[in-house]
Amino acid sequence: MQYDVFNGDADGICALHQLRLSEPKPAAKLITGVKRDIRLLDRLLEKVVDGDEVTVLDISMDSNKDSLEKILSSGCSVFYVDHHFAGEIPPSASLSAHIDPSSDICASLIVDRLLEGRYRSWAVTAAFGDNLHDAARQAAKSLALNEEQISVLRELGELMNYNGYGSSPKDLHFTPEELYKAVRPFEDPLLFYNQSPVLAKLRTGFADDMESARQQEVENLGNVGRVFNFPAEPWSKRVAGVYSNEKAREKPDLAHALLVENGNGTYMASVRAPLERKKGADDLCRKFPTGGGRAAAAGINALPEDRLDEFLDSFKEVFST
């Protein structure tokens, strides 16, 4: 059996799409979830048997280390592509790991590297979705795209990324599996943009949610950064990632934190390091349970309310230099 395990945001979907355009595996079982569902390999523990093949894309190895080792010990082969902090990579001949935590890389760009640019326009789309605009434009140089086409890939990446955020799939306009299946028939993202009916719904939802987000107050922390507090509403979680990215681009010299009330005494936190020095976000978030990510962008799924002051103090300390 083949299992394809992927993050439900633009990067995970585009990374898998590139691989399956190159090597179709229509019978593969899809394992995915909202962007914050970071322990996806746990779902395989009761499923895999000796000889199964597992592809993992855009999922933190560090957060899934125990499950990965159990899957490998069961006799499975694992192909793993990711750009988050990995920790120590298990020494197994059955593991093919392609990990690059550099600040200007995403899983789709790693796949693009492995495929020698064969489906690069999807990697460009994913990079825009991950707020890696410079890397996206650099990769697009070989594609002879005009500025209008690049803008289309940027919007597409941001809309796909927007759809990945929520407490559960019911918060999303489309489940990640539904969005991947909508993408799957299209080799060219420009055709997907022009022909797929899903974009109209995403575009409308995005505009409405961003309008709600722009009504929220901001707490300015001087030359350190800005903090936004959002209520416990589905739109808040849907827009958390793209709004954080927008604010980061607006003030590239500042760090940003967006806190969304979970409604149970905890907050979901999205953190963006200053775009002018992309480091520290992962170190900050890993100080707290359910935290993780990469140097430029990270998050915490459930920050306890009684540790909020500690989080804000750490935020100031990490990004004060």
C-alpha positions in Angstrom: 0.0 0.0 0.0 1.1 3.5 -0.8 0.3 6.3 1.7 0.7 10.0 0.8 0.9 12.1 4.0 0.9 15.9 3.4 0.3 19.2 5.1 -3.1 20.7 4.1 -1.7 24.1 3.1 -0.4 25.3 -0.3 3.1 23.9 0.2 2.0 20.4 1.1 -0.6 20.2 -1.7 1.8 21.5 -4.4 4.6 19.3 -3.2 2.5 16.2 -3.5 1.1 17.4 -6.8 4.5 17.8 -8.3 5.6 14.3 -7.2 2.4 12.6 -8.5 2.6 14.4 -11.8 6.1 13.0 -12.1 5.2 9.5 -10.7 1.4 8.9 -10.6 0.2 6.6 -7.9 -3.6 6.8 -8.2 -4.2 4.1 -5.6 -2.3 5.9 -2.8 -4.2 6.6 0.4 -4.3 10.3 1.3 -3.5 11.3 4.9 -3.9 15.1 5.5 -5.5 17.7 7.7 -5.5 21.3 8.7 -2.2 23.1 8.8 -2.1 22.9 12.6 -2.6 19.1 12.6 1.1 18.4 12.9 1.0 14.8 14.1 -0.3 13.2 11.0 2.0 10.2 11.1 0.2 9.0 14.2 -2.7 8.1 12.0 -0.6 5.5 10.2 0.4 3.5 13.2 -2.5 1.1 13.1 -2.6 0.9 9.3 0.9 0.2 7.9 2.4 -3.2 7.4 5.7 -4.6 6.2 6.4 -3.5 2.6 4.2 -0.4 2.6 5.5 2.8 1.0 5.0 6.2 2.8 5.6 9.6 1.3 5.6 12.5 3.8 5.6 16.1 2.7 5.8 19.4 4.6 5.4 17.7 8.0 7.8 18.3 10.9 10.0 15.3 11.5 10.8 16.5 15.0 7.1 16.4 15.9 6.5 13.0 14.4 9.8 11.3 15.4 8.3 8.5 17.5 5.7 7.6 14.9 8.3 7.7 12.1 10.5 5.3 13.9 7.7 2.9 14.6 6.7 3.0 10.9 10.2 2.3 9.8 10.5 -0.5 12.3 7.4 -2.1 10.9 9.2 -2.7 7.6 7.9 0.4 5.6 10.0 2.5 3.3 9.6 6.3 3.8 10.3 9.2 1.5 10.4 12.4 3.5 10.6 16.0 2.3 10.4 18.9 4.7 11.7 22.4 5.6 11.0 22.5 9.3 13.4 21.8 12.2 13.9 18.0 12.1 16.1 17.2 15.1 18.1 14.0 14.8 17.1 12.1 11.6 16.6 8.3 12.3 19.5 6.3 10.8 17.5 3.9 8.6 18.2 2.5 5.2 14.5 2.6 4.6 14.3 6.3 5.1 15.0 8.7 2.2 15.1 12.1 3.9 15.3 15.4 2.1 15.3 18.1 4.8 16.3 21.7 4.3 15.4 24.1 7.1 16.8 27.2 5.3 14.7 30.3 5.7 14.0 30.7 2.0 13.0 27.2 1.1 9.7 25.2 1.3 8.9 21.6 0.7 7.7 22.3 -2.9 11.0 24.0 -3.8 12.8 21.0 -2.4 10.7 18.7 -4.6 11.3 21.1 -7.5 15.0 20.6 -6.9 14.6 16.8 -6.9 12.6 16.9 -10.1 15.0 19.4 -11.7 12.3 22.0 -12.3 9.9 19.8 -14.2 6.8 21.3 -12.7 8.3 24.4 -11.3 5.2 26.6 -11.7 3.6 24.7 -8.8 6.7 25.2 -6.7 6.4 29.0 -7.4 2.8 28.9 -6.4 3.6 27.1 -3.1 6.5 29.5 -2.3 4.2 32.5 -2.7 1.7 30.8 -0.4 4.5 30.3 2.2 5.3 34.1 2.0 8.6 33.3 0.3 8.1 36.0 -2.4 11.7 36.5 -3.2 12.3 32.8 -3.6 9.2 32.4 -5.7 10.2 35.2 -8.0 13.8 33.8 -8.3 12.4 30.3 -9.2 10.0 31.9 -11.7 12.8 33.5 -13.7 13.3 30.3 -15.7 9.6 30.0 -16.7 9.4 33.1 -18.9 6.2 34.3 -17.2 5.0 37.8 -17.5 4.1 40.0 -14.5 0.4 39.2 -14.8 1.0 35.5 -14.7 3.3 35.8 -11.7 0.6 37.7 -9.9 -1.9 34.9 -10.7 0.5 32.3 -9.1 0.9 34.6 -6.1 -2.9 34.9 -5.6 -3.4 31.2 -6.2 -0.7 30.3 -3.6 -2.1 32.7 -1.0 -5.7 31.4 -1.5 -4.6 27.7 -1.2 -2.6 28.6 1.9 -5.6 30.5 3.3 -7.7 27.3 2.9 -5.3 25.3 5.1 -6.0 27.1 8.4 -8.6 26.2 11.0 -9.1 24.2 14.1 -10.6 21.4 12.1 -11.6 20.7 8.5 -15.1 22.0 9.2 -13.6 25.5 9.5 -12.3 25.3 5.9 -14.0 26.1 2.7 -12.7 22.8 1.3 -11.0 20.0 3.1 -7.3 19.7 2.1 -8.1 16.4 0.4 -10.9 18.0 -1.6 -8.5 20.9 -2.7 -5.8 18.4 -3.7 -8.2 16.4 -5.8 -9.4 19.6 -7.4 -5.7 20.5 -8.3 -4.8 17.0 -9.5 -6.1 17.2 -13.1 -4.1 20.3 -13.9 -0.4 20.2 -14.9 -0.4 24.0 -15.2 -1.5 26.1 -12.2 -2.6 28.9 -14.6 -5.1 26.5 -16.1 -6.3 25.5 -12.7 -6.7 29.2 -11.8 -8.7 29.9 -14.9 -10.8 26.7 -15.1 -11.5 25.4 -11.6 -14.7 26.4 -9.8 -13.1 26.2 -6.4 -11.3 29.5 -6.8 -14.4 31.7 -6.8 -15.4 30.4 -3.4 -11.9 30.8 -1.9 -11.6 34.3 -3.3 -14.9 35.4 -1.8 -14.2 33.8 1.5 -10.7 35.3 1.6 -12.0 38.8 0.9 -14.7 38.6 3.6 -12.3 37.2 6.2 -9.5 39.7 5.6 -12.1 42.5 5.9 -13.0 41.2 9.4 -9.3 40.9 10.3 -8.5 44.4 9.4 -11.1 45.7 11.9 -9.1 44.2 14.8 -6.8 46.3 17.0 -3.1 46.0 17.1 -0.7 46.2 20.1 2.5 47.9 19.0 5.7 46.8 20.8 8.0 49.6 19.5 10.9 48.5 17.4 10.3 44.9 18.3 7.1 44.1 16.6 3.3 44.0 16.6 0.8 41.7 18.2 -2.8 41.1 17.0 -5.6 39.5 19.1 -8.5 37.8 17.3 -11.7 36.4 18.8 -12.7 32.7 18.9 -14.3 32.7 15.4 -13.8 30.4 12.4 -12.8 33.3 10.3 -10.0 34.2 12.8 -8.4 30.8 12.4 -8.9 30.7 8.6 -7.2 34.0 8.1 -4.4 33.7 10.7 -1.6 32.6 8.4 -2.3 34.9 5.4 -3.0 37.9 7.6 0.3 37.3 9.5 2.1 37.1 6.2 0.5 40.3 5.0 1.5 42.2 8.1 5.1 40.8 7.9 5.4 42.1 4.4 3.9 45.5 5.5 6.6 46.0 8.1 9.6 43.7 7.2 11.8 45.1 10.0 9.3 44.0 12.7 8.3 40.6 14.1 4.6 39.7 14.3 2.4 37.6 16.5 -1.3 36.8 15.9 -3.2 35.3 18.8 -6.6 33.7 18.3 -8.7 32.6 21.2 -9.4 28.9 21.1 -12.4 29.3 23.4 -11.0 26.9 26.0 -8.5 29.0 27.9 -5.8 28.7 25.3 -4.7 30.7 22.2 -3.5 29.7 18.8 -0.4 31.7 18.0 1.1 32.5 14.6 4.5 34.0 14.7 6.5 35.7 11.9 10.1 36.7 12.3 11.1 40.0 10.6 11.5 39.4 6.9 14.8 41.3 7.0 16.2 38.7 9.4 14.3 35.4 9.1 15.2 33.7 12.4 13.9 33.0 15.8 10.2 32.1 15.2 10.8 28.4 15.7 13.0 28.8 18.8 10.3 31.0 20.4 7.4 28.6 19.6 9.3 25.4 20.7 9.5 26.9 24.2 5.8 26.0 24.6 3.9 22.7 24.3 2.2 22.2 20.8 4.7 24.8 19.4 6.9 24.3 16.3 7.6 25.6 12.8 10.6 27.1 11.0 12.9 30.0 11.6 10.9 32.5 9.6 7.4 31.4 10.5 6.1 29.2 13.4 3.1 28.7 15.6 1.6 27.3 18.8 -1.6 25.3 18.7 -2.7 25.8 22.3 -0.8 28.5 24.3 -2.3 28.4 27.8 -3.8 31.7 28.9 -1.7 31.7 32.1 1.5 31.6 29.9 0.5 34.5 27.7 2.7 37.0 29.5 5.6 34.6 29.3 5.0 34.2 25.6 5.0 38.0 25.1 8.1 38.4 27.2 9.9 35.7 25.1 8.6 37.4 21.9 10.3 40.7 23.0 13.5 38.9 24.0 13.9 36.9 20.8 13.2 39.7 18.4 14.7 42.7 20.3 18.0 42.5 18.6 
